[in-house]
Amino acid sequence: MNRKFALCAGTTAATAFAVALAVDAGADPLPPDTTYRPLPTLPFSTVRQHDEAMKPEVMERQRALLNQRYDLSDRPIPGVMMSGGRKAVQAGVRVKLPQGATWESLAELSPQEIRERGLLPDGFKPLPHVKQTAGGQIFPQQQIDTIQQMEQRDLRRFDADFDLPAHLTPEFPPPIFLTTRPELGDVSRGQLLTIRNFYEIMNGIVTPVQMEGLRLLLTPFPQEEFNQTEDRKVAQQSLGVTCLDCHSNFHSNAAFHLTPDLRPQAVRFRLDTPSLRGVFAQQIHGSKRSLRSLEDFTEFEQRTAYFNGDHVSATRKGVHLPDRANQVAMMAQMQNIIDFPPAPKLDPGGALNPALATQQELEGEALFMGKGRCAECHLPQTAFMDQTMHDLKLERFYKTGATVNDFIAIPDGPIKTFTLRGIKDTPPYMHDGRLMTLADTVEFFNLILGLKLTQQEKDALLAYLLVL
């Protein structure tokens, strides 16, 4: 049975989703509310042929959704570069407004009015995975090409591709800053760390324990879609993926996944890769799981998150079970020395230095601390994060439950606060990458929190965010 047949056979959206999921996994259809992923029952060649035939339609559908929601053009802010100096920061609000609406007119409406009239911009709603039925890790083309060249390891999936244009993602490869050697600046030498070159680049800079942790972070281990089994999503049997395939140079390349923390498949939200810069300052890890140590996060990422939170699938495909006392500790030791990028205009306490900041940036800082309500969650003295989780209750503004590209939007619920240090380096924004630019995030919170900022105030707040 193919997906087109399932969708036209008079089934419900949830049942059609289950059929599509079963075909993606090479298994018979299962009820939509299953906890476990289906085991494959179709030959790999059949599933691959089906996926490759469906791929153009899958990608065109996602392109249509993105173009309907966003302006994806390349419009950089003049003279504003990311921390490595190799890529410009993108300008402007990219979320498209409903016809006839303005940001000012929306700001005058109550959440209930926006909800009942269907006026919340679609770009503010949860963003579907490019292929929700299969989910899994999707890597940007720059990462795929570089790993193919340096390691002859293929991260290209035959069923789906990365969906955002490169100018709306972090610079690649990103710089690496160390808490232990701040005087060195970027220690990456402009290269992407891989299992082939890490020793040469980092020898004489890190300790033996950190070096071993780095080796493990760069060693490929099996993952749900990248492994040896017949339900993989790569053409050849794969060694797997590494921690730093998503967290390139301990930062992010905008690779995305589905959160391992929800079921059924149709409601699992897209998970944008967060930066590992400054994890030494974080007390909770994971957007939903609230893991309480970096060691916990490191261990359970490989045990379960690599496999959609399913330890049954992990056992079958070859999970790596790192030793907690040695391997996990060494991996955490390496991650814990990754620093934020330099912010020359901030003083040691995280406040702007008036002698270095512009008047607009100082106005932005005042708004951040006051009317903008940013500091309620992102206080400078706490590395611009409050070490807890918050529920914005976005469902006040739109009706949940609609199916978009096989994704059923439910309330986001509590999500951890992420740091704002180095925020210009980490597009797209929000836990699922639904906002393309920092200007989008300013408009989002202006509406959701009812701030009623003027355009001058929005511009000042943006200017401040760019210096963090």
Buried (B, 14 or more C-beta within 10 A) or exposed (E): EEBEEBBEEEBEBBBBBBBBBBBBBBBBBBEBEBEEBBBBEBEBEEBBEBBEEBBEEBBEBBEEBBEEBBBBEEEBBEEBBBBBEEBBBBBBBBBBBBEEBEBEEBBEBEBEEBBEEEBBBBBBBBBBBBBBBBBBBBBBBBBBEBBEEBBEBBBBBBBBBBBBBBBBBBBBBBBBBBEBEEEEBBBBEEBBBBBEBBEEBBEEBBEEEBBBBBBBBBBBBBBBBBBEBBBBBBEEEBBBBBBBBBBBBBBBBBBBBBBBBBBBBBBBBBBBBBBBBBBBBBBBBBBBBBBEBBBBBBBBBBBBBBBBBBEEBBEBBBBBEBEEEEBBBBBBBBBBBBBBBBBEBBEEEBBBEEEEBBEBBBBBBBBBBEEBBBBEBBBBEBBBBBBEBBEBEBBBBBEBEEBBBBBBBBBBBBBBBBBBBBBBBBBBBBBBBBBBBBBBBBBBBBBBBEBEBEEEBBBBBBBBBBBB
